[in-house]
Amino acid sequence: MDFAAWKFWLDLGQTLLLLGLGLYTFLTARDRVTHDKIDVLDTRLDGMDTRLTKTETDNSHAPSRSDLGKLSNDIQDLTKIVGNRFSDHDSRLARVEVACSKAPDHGSLSKVYDRINAVDSKVGEVAAQVNDQGGELRAIRKQLELINQYLLNKGSKQ
């Protein structure tokens, strides 16, 4: 055999071997990256599974749809009751507002107080005059008693 033929076959074998080795390296690196991504996803999946389990446990105490429906009906009934009470209070409040609108204001009360104070001062003046007249009446009574005494004593002398 010829040296050139051997060299050709040897170069061809070496090239095929290098291509195979390159392909193996590429596939191995790709497989490693894929496994790394799978490991990351597996870790995330484990975390999500833990969170889901915790959520399911936490929600096991939550009310069911039928319980929520009953609560909704109860809330609607209470809303109607409160609404009726509010309408009743509205009418009562309207009556109170009408009554309050008829009540005297500060200006009117000021006039009333001024009149009361004027009457009080006049009553004080009248009381002073009555006091003075009381003194005069006592003096007149004393004089009448003296006149009466005189007349009684004069009649006894005759």
RALIN-V749089 format. One record per residue. N is the residue number from 1. RES is the residue in one letter. PHI is phi in radians with two decimals (999 if undefined). Layout:
n,res,phi
N,RES,PHI
N,RES,PHI
This chain:
n,res,phi
1,M,999
2,D,-1.59
3,F,-1.13
4,A,-1.14
5,A,-1.19
6,W,-1.06
7,K,-1.12
8,F,-1.08
9,W,-1.18
10,L,-1.17
11,D,-1.13
12,L,-1.14
13,G,-1.12
14,Q,-1.12
15,T,-1.12
16,L,-1.11
17,L,-1.11
18,L,-1.17
19,L,-1.11
20,G,-1.12
21,L,-1.13
22,G,-1.11
23,L,-1.12
24,Y,-1.08
25,T,-1.09
26,F,-1.07
27,L,-1.16
28,T,-1.16
29,A,-1.13
30,R,-1.12
31,D,-1.12
32,R,-1.12
33,V,-1.09
34,T,-1.09
35,H,-1.13
36,D,-1.08
37,K,-1.12
38,I,-1.11
39,D,-1.10
40,V,-1.09
41,L,-1.12
42,D,-1.13
43,T,-1.12
44,R,-1.10
45,L,-1.13
46,D,-1.09
47,G,-1.10
48,M,-1.16
49,D,-1.10
50,T,-1.10
51,R,-1.11
52,L,-1.12
53,T,-1.07
54,K,-1.11
55,T,-1.11
56,E,-1.10
57,T,-1.15
58,D,-1.14
59,N,-1.46
60,S,-1.17
61,H,-1.61
62,A,-1.26
63,P,-1.21
64,S,-1.42
65,R,-1.08
66,S,-1.17
67,D,-1.10
68,L,-1.14
69,G,-1.11
70,K,-1.11
71,L,-1.10
72,S,-1.10
73,N,-1.12
74,D,-1.08
75,I,-1.12
76,Q,-1.13
77,D,-1.10
78,L,-1.13
79,T,-1.10
80,K,-1.12
81,I,-1.08
82,V,-1.11
83,G,-1.06
84,N,-1.11
85,R,-1.13
86,F,-1.13
87,S,-1.14
88,D,-1.10
89,H,-1.16
90,D,-1.08
91,S,-1.18
92,R,-1.13
93,L,-1.15
94,A,-1.11
95,R,-1.13
96,V,-1.13
97,E,-1.11
98,V,-1.11
99,A,-1.10
100,C,-1.20
101,S,-1.21
102,K,-1.48
103,A,-1.25
104,P,-1.18
105,D,-1.65
106,H,-1.11
107,G,-1.12
108,S,-1.13
109,L,-1.12
110,S,-1.10
111,K,-1.12
112,V,-1.09
113,Y,-1.10
114,D,-1.09
115,R,-1.16
116,I,-1.08
117,N,-1.12
118,A,-1.15
119,V,-1.10
120,D,-1.08
121,S,-1.18
122,K,-1.18
123,V,-1.09
124,G,-1.10
125,E,-1.13
126,V,-1.10
127,A,-1.08
128,A,-1.17
129,Q,-1.15
130,V,-1.08
131,N,-1.05
132,D,-1.09
133,Q,-1.17
134,G,-1.06
135,G,-1.13
136,E,-1.13
137,L,-1.13
138,R,-1.15
139,A,-1.17
140,I,-1.13
141,R,-1.07
142,K,-1.08
143,Q,-1.15
144,L,-1.11
145,E,-1.11
146,L,-1.14
147,I,-1.12
148,N,-1.07
149,Q,-1.11
150,Y,-1.08
151,L,-1.17
152,L,-1.21
153,N,-1.28
154,K,-1.18
155,G,-1.19
156,S,-1.40
157,K,-1.36
158,Q,-1.52
